[in-house]
Amino acid sequence: MKKTKRYTFTFSIITLILGLASFLSISLIGHNYLQSSKNSYSMIQKRNAEVRKNIIETIKVSLQKTSEHLKVLIHSQ
């Protein structure tokens, strides 16, 4: 009977340690996933801001050139 109690206690300790290790692993994986998602979202937002800025600048330059061409056409008539 003493061996049974000893094995039960050992099994309980091992189960507890494995459970805590599993919980820690899952927690770390979840934390890393969330952190990666936040970083990715931040990078995407920065890239989108750059793209918007480039599009606005391109449209601005294009409109300026079109305006200059129209001025030349108006003055040539």
ABEGO torsion letter per residue (X at the ends): XAAAAAAAAAAAAAAAAAAAAAAAAAAAAAAAAAAAAAAAAAAAAAAAAAAAAAAAAAAAAAAAAAAAAAAAAAAAX
